[in-house]
Amino acid sequence: MPGYRLLSSKAPQLPEAFEQRIQQALDNMRTAGTFKSERIIQTPQRASIQVQGTSKSVVNLCANNYMGLADNPQVEERAHEYLRQWGNGLSSVRFICGTQTIHKDLEDQISGFYGGSGRDTILYASCFDANAGVFESLLTEQDAIISDSLNHASIIDGVRLCKAKRFRYKSGDAQDLEAKLQEAKSAGCQVKMVATDGVFSMDGAIAPLRDICDVAEQYNAVVLVDDAHATGFLGDTGRGTGEYWGVSDRIHLVNSTLGKALGGASGGYTTGNALLVSMLRNTSRPYLFSNTLAPSVVGAASAAISLVDDAKTRTPLLDQLWGNARLFRTRMADAGFTLAGKDHAIIPVMLGDARVASEMADRLLARGIYVIGFSYPVVPRDKARIRVQLSAAHTTEQVNAAVDAFIAVGHELRVIK
């Protein structure tokens, strides 16, 4: 037909200089040991998985599946139920025709999980989107964001989208936080918002929220916590870092995820002050311009929260999780490994050199242990590591087998004596 032609199967040619620049950058990554290759998993996410290229199953020590709910039968069944009853998706954003009763029910369930009174919750496609949408919506050029220096990339990107003045304080340092709040006050900033990760995921370190809240209240500042690596398992009942420190009622907004401890799928949310959440519904761009969560994701998340909210199911899972973490940390420290973090299921094994981290991960995989080496730009230069993440799904035997493998490879690479 006139005006139409058959599509070519050949990819369009890049401008030569651009192609060379990208190729050189990738080659440099390979030389430095920072190039990231994706391993392909051939089974559902669980404590033991099958990886393409391996002949036997391996113990997975790098999933965010803290409570082991990613393949929980109740979670899977609720996902199937919602898929059958509510369809595959809404083909719309929330304010047009993308809101079903199940979305409001899940938002109410999350609000209740955090205490209910005076709270509301807004769902996002991810916690990354929640962080990307919160600052620009709530703050103006007359305001200030005071952000922890080790905050997640999503907070950093969200801050970049906002016109508020920016201040960074030394990670977890309440004294430096106060100095930056004083600077913001002296600069005449009206609203001051303190933003911090609840848990710094590369380090396994828990932010000192009690100290942060104490300082923030002296300056009448709003407190926002990204609790992605705490929700569902940290604190006596899994309410996260606010519960861990006993300051849940002093945190104005919590951004978190449904894609880690709460079922391991996708989705995120902001929960907290109802007035602020109402503003987000009307102005937050990732919310206004992204499709609503698929019903199957909503159902799975609802089931996962119910399991965490029930002491009968929560308690044995938490006991197993923290028992695994203590066992791994104790045995690894006794063997001579340098570990970061404290009191968390994230236990980074510090190695320094990116090539060593990559080589150790490969050798561990050959011994049946699935881990990943983390290096620049994910972590600072010369701070390469293997980040181990324990789960309630791991057995004691699996944890011991993992430590045995680490010790053997550690000797091979002369990481330990």
Buried (B, 14 or more C-beta within 10 A) or exposed (E): EEEEEEEEEEEEEEEEEEEEEEEEEEEEBEEBBBBEEEBEBEEEBBBBBBBEEBEEBBBBBBBBBBBBBBBBEBBBEBBEBBBEEBEEBBEEBBEEEBBBEBBEEBBBBBBBBBBEEEBBBBBBBBBBBBBBBBBBBBBEEEBBBBBBEBBBEBBBEBBEBBEBBBBBBBBBBBEBBBBBBEBBBEEEBEBBBBBBBBBBBBBBBBBBBBBBBBBBEEBEBBBBBBBBBBBBBBBEBBBBBBBBBEBBEBBBBBBBBBBBBBBBBBBBBBBBBBEBBEBBBEEBEBBBEBEBBBBBBBBBBBBBBBBBBEEEBBEEBBEBBBBBBEBBBEBBEEBEBBBBBEBBBBBBBBBBBBBBBBBBBEBBBEBBBBBBBBBBEBBEEEBBBBBBBBBBBBEEEBBEBBBBBBBEBBEEBEBBE
